Every structure is written in structure tokens, then in C-alpha cells.
Amino acid sequence: MLLLLLLLIAFVPYGECKDASLRCSNTFIDTGDSRARVLFKCGEPVQREVIGYIDSRENGDLIEYVMEAWTYDSGAARFHIIIFKGNRVYNIESEMK
């Protein structure tokens, strides 16, 4: 078990970590928040990029979601990347410049 944990840690890219939330305009952006909330609280990103598509089965229906990354320059040599699945925040990543 410990060996598996060490192997997983070894394969995380240097300078990148996963965050649970991002602070914008004195409030936090969290997974599940809408695009509209992110745009209102954080403003326009420096970059928007469609990174792929993902299929999900919900209530017996197969739904295809667009996966999109919005990049924000957070200053102090750091970028925050908000990953959307459809209209909702799926993940928030932090990277060093």
C-alpha cells in the first residue's frame, strides 16, 4: 500500500497541484459552480481552450459534455486553470509559471 502511494506521488508533475477551490473577488470558486458564477467572480480568463469531450450516463441517457479549460494569471508566478465539464466546474488546478 505504501509503495503504491509513493508511486502515485512520483508521477504527479512538478509544479502542479490540485486545489479544491480558488479565491476570486473575496469569495471562493468550488467544483460544481457554474460558468456564469466563475465569469462574474473571476472575470474573463486569459485563455479558454476546449480540451476534449466526455460521455456520461445520467438517468439512463448518454450525454456528451464539452471539457474546457479556463486559465487565469494569478500573479506571483502562478496560473490557475479551471476545468469545466459542460457548464460546471469539474476541477481546479494550480501551476507555477
C-alpha positions, 0 to 999 in steps of 0.5 A, a space after each residue: 500500500 505504501 509503495 503504491 502511494 509513493 508511486 502515485 506521488 512520483 508521477 504527479 508533475 512538478 509544479 502542479 497541484 490540485 486545489 479544491 477551490 480558488 479565491 476570486 473577488 473575496 469569495 471562493 470558486 468550488 467544483 460544481 459552480 457554474 460558468 456564469 458564477 466563475 465569469 462574474 467572480 473571476 472575470 474573463 480568463 486569459 485563455 479558454 481552450 476546449 480540451 476534449 469531450 466526455 460521455 456520461 450516463 445520467 438517468 439512463 441517457 448518454 450525454 456528451 459534455 464539452 471539457 474546457 479549460 479556463 486559465 487565469 494569471 494569478 500573479 506571483 508566478 502562478 496560473 490557475 486553470 479551471 476545468 469545466 465539464 459542460 457548464 460546471 466546474 469539474 476541477 481546479 488546478 494550480 501551476 507555477 509559471 
